[in-house]
């Protein structure tokens, strides 16, 4: 079984802080207090997405930015709402490049309710110039048949389950990339807090679901 090489990329965090001000009038304290207490009792839950679900949302926004926009990397993020187990996260980031403009944008798909994360929905970074290595990493979105939860299940069968037995809160990260040498779209499942600081890794073909390699 061939091992697939991998280069980690920098995760670009986006932050948003929401401040809400409330006022109470002295003329009708009973009526004014009711809406405040009612709204305070409603807790907004975060939304956990699989990678494929967020990918389609980001791809839609990328095509509205530039019709020739193509993806070349996607990754999940860890936070207090999700440890990545089950192939889901509240934050996914995708990089899409426009060959005609030789620029790219980072799109963030968020289901997070945290103040220091991107707001719910899809947002994007500023347009940036890309380097000479990017064109070889671009891929067609239709190649993504296997979702992150399926990649997680495959990695679990080849050692991941044992890592979770040792640590039930084991964080799991995901990256999606085109491997030019193998000519394949690859899911990498990292058991760790980063792609470098990991206890295990599973490499899965994102088109067929076949496990290509597993190890540390």
N, C-alpha and C positions, 0 to 999 in steps of 0.2 A: 504494500500500500504506500503510495507516494505521499510525502509530506508537503504541505502547501506553505510557502513562505508568506510572511506578513510584516508590514511596517505600520506601527501605530501612528495616528494623527492627533493633533491637538484638538481637544474639545473646547469649543468657544461658548462660554456661558452667556446667557442673556438674562437680565434682571428686570423685574417690574414690581413697584410698590404701590399698593392701592390704599388710599386714605379716605375714610368716610366720616363726615361730621354730622352730628345729630343735634337738634335743638328742641327744647321743651318750653311751651308757653305757660304762663302762670294762670291764665283765664280758665283752662279746662284741663287740669292735671290728670284726671282719671282717663279721659279720652286720649290724651297725647301719650300716656305711658303704655297703653295697650299695644300699639304698633311696634314700639321699640322692643318690648319684651318678646313679642311674637317673632320678630325678625331675628332677634338674638338667639332664639331657640332652634332656628333652622340652620343646620350644619351642611355646608356644601362639600360633598364628597369628591375626591379626585377621580379622574377617569384613567384607567390603565389600558394602554393600547398595545397590540402586537405590532411588529415592525411593518408588516405588509399593509396594515390598515393606515398607519401614518405615512407610509411611502406614497400611497395613492393620493393622499391629501396634499402632500408637499409637491408631488409631480404636477398636480393640477395648477397649483400656484406658480410653479416654475415655468410652465408653458405659457401662462399669462404674462410672465415677465419677459420671456423670449421664446418664440415658437420652436427654436432649434435647441432649447435647453435639454441637456442630458445629464443623468446622475453619474457620479463617480465615487461616492462614498456615503454610507449611512451608519449611524451608531446610536446606541441607547445611552442613558445616563442614570446614575444612582442618586437617590435622595431619600428623605425621611418617609416618603410615601410608597416607595417601591424598592425592593432589593434585587429586582430583575428575575426572580424565580418564576417559572411558568412561561417564560418568553415574553413577559409584558413589562412596560415601564410607563411612567407618566410623561417622560420626556424622550423624544427621538429627534436627532438632527441629521439632516441630509444635505449633501453638497451637490449642486447642479451647476454645470458650466455651459456657456454659450460659445460654440466654436467660431461663429461669425464675429463675435465681439472680443473673443479671447479673455473673457471674464467669468467669474463664478459668484454665486451667492450661497450662504448657509441658511437653510430653512429649518425652522424649529416647529415641531408638532407637539403641542402641550395639552395635557389633561390635568395639569397640576393646579393646586390651590395654594401653593406656597408663595409667600411674598417675594422670595428671592429667585423665583423661576419665571420663565416666560408665561404670559397669560394664556388662558385656554384658547385653543385655535391654532392657526398656522401663521407664523411671523417670519420675517427674513432680515438678514443682515444687509449692510451696504454692499454694493457691487465692487468686486476686487479683481485685479489681474491675476491670471493663473500662470504657473510655470510650465516648462517644457515636458514634464512627466505626466501632466494631467490628461492630454488626449488619449494616451494608451490605456487609461484607467476608466474611461467612459464606457457605459454599457446601456443596453436597451431594457427598458422597464418590464417588457413582457417576459423576460427571462426569469423574473422573480415569481416562481410558482410555489415555493416552499416558504411558509411563514416562520417567524421566529419561535413560536411555540412548538412547531414541529422540529425545528433545529435543536431546541432545548431538550425535547423528548429523546432525540437521537443521541445527544451528548450524555444524557442521563444514563442511558443503557451501557455506555462505554466508560464508566468510572465516575460520572457526575453524581450519581445517587449515593455512592460511598462518601463523597465529600460532604453531601448534605446530612448524612448520618452523623458525621463528626461535628458538623456545625449547621444546625437547622436554619440559621440566619445567614448562611453563606451568600454573599452578593454575587450576582451574575451579570456580566456585560455582553453586549452583542455588537458585532460590526458586520457590514455587508460591503463586499468589494469584488471587483473584476480582477481575476488573476490572468494577466496576459500570457504567461508561460503555459498554463494549463488550459487557457481559453475557456474559463468557467467562472460563473458567478458564485461567490463563496460566502457562506455564513461562518463566522468565527465566534464560538461561544467561550467566553473567558470566565472561569471561576475565580474571582478576585475583585479587588477594588479598582484595578486598572489593568490595561492590556499587558503591562510589564510585571506588575506585582500580582501574580496569579498562582493558584495551586493546581490548576488544570486547564486544558483547552480542548475543544472539539471543533473539527473542521468539517463542514457539511456542504454538499453541492446544493445551491439554492434553487436549482432547476429540477433536479431529480430526487433530492432528499437523501442521497447516498452519503454515508459517513466516509470521509476520505482519510481522516487520521484522528488520533486522540493521544493525549499525553500531557506532559507538564511543560 
